[in-house]
Amino acid sequence: MSISRVKNIAIAVLILINAFFLAIIIIDTYADARDERQTLENVCEVLRANGIAISPDSITPAGTLRTMRTARGEEFEASIANALLGEVDLTDRGLIYLYENEEKGSAEFSSAGNFEISLNVGVITNTEGSLRKAQELLKEMKLETTGATVYAESKTEIVTVYGAYRDARIFNCVIYFTFEEGSLRTVTGRFVTGIEPTQNSAELSYVSTALLEFLAAVKRGDAECDEIQSVEAGYIHSVAGPFGEGQIEPVWLITTPTAQYTINSTTGETRVVN
């Protein structure tokens, strides 16, 4: 037998072995997904038996989310102020930085990520619509956000967006653009910077586990619910240090007709979203 033929046979054997192991992986993955779907259906039945209406279709699938470290970004804050106000003067007030432009307005940033930007009349207008203008400004501010709603009343329009990390919402980081008579007057809310991975960080729990934790909270009286309208995975931002050090933790957001609740993946704690 020639050497080339031996090599061809060896290659063919390796291909067959790889195909065999790939088939095993695919079968296991399918079986895991099937078991997870069945578990979720069973949990939904338990919820319904306890007087909580829910449909599996109301649950949004989630990827891998894990706890991440965050840090205050002074340079990022300055770039946001410059994007809306142009050249500014900085006043360091310790944990609060104040940026001012006498002709255009001022911006105030806290170490917790909360901020408030006030603009003078006519500095920025929404001639092409408040939503489009807000989206343009977010690009200049280099803030990752997701979702957008517009509330209009009389001469006031408010565009609301959520902070995000890799397309997952940060539920307590909400930004509001307020337009009055076509002029942007304030941009307020909270954002997160300096997101980095941590070692041995907690991962997002299974949604079935979160739903059972929520049911337990309802039983304890920590939550009120007779219908779950939607279930979505995302993050909650918290500050752990005086200079803006903190983290984003993976949570499940459960929306009911009267309130929204987060289920912490690590502790199972149920909290109302304010």
JOURBEL-V863326 format. One record per pair of residues at least 24 apart in sequence whose ideal C-beta (glycine too) atoms are under 6 Angstrom apart, sorted by the first residue. I is the first residue (numbers start at 0). J is the second residue. If there is no record, write none. Layout:
BEGIN
i: <I I>
j: <J J>
END
This chain:
BEGIN
i: <38 39 42 42 50 51 52 53 57 58 58 59 61 64 64 64 64 65 65 66 66 66 66 67 67 67 68 68 68 69 69 69 69 69 70 70 71 71 71 72 72 75 76 79 80 82 82 83 110 110 111 112 112 112 113 115 116 117 118 118 120 121 123 124 124 125 125 129 129 129 130 133 133 142 154 155 162 162 164 167 168 169 169 170 170 170 170 171 171 172 191 201 201 203 203 203 204 209 209 212 212 213 213 216 221 222 222 224 226 227 228 229 235>
j: <207 207 207 210 225 224 226 227 229 206 230 231 232 167 203 232 249 200 202 200 201 246 248 194 196 247 195 197 246 191 193 194 245 246 193 244 110 242 243 192 193 192 108 140 106 139 140 116 242 243 238 189 190 191 189 187 186 185 183 184 182 182 183 181 182 178 181 156 158 178 158 158 176 190 180 179 190 191 194 233 233 234 236 233 235 252 272 235 236 236 236 264 265 232 249 264 264 251 262 262 267 253 262 269 269 260 269 255 256 253 254 254 261>
END
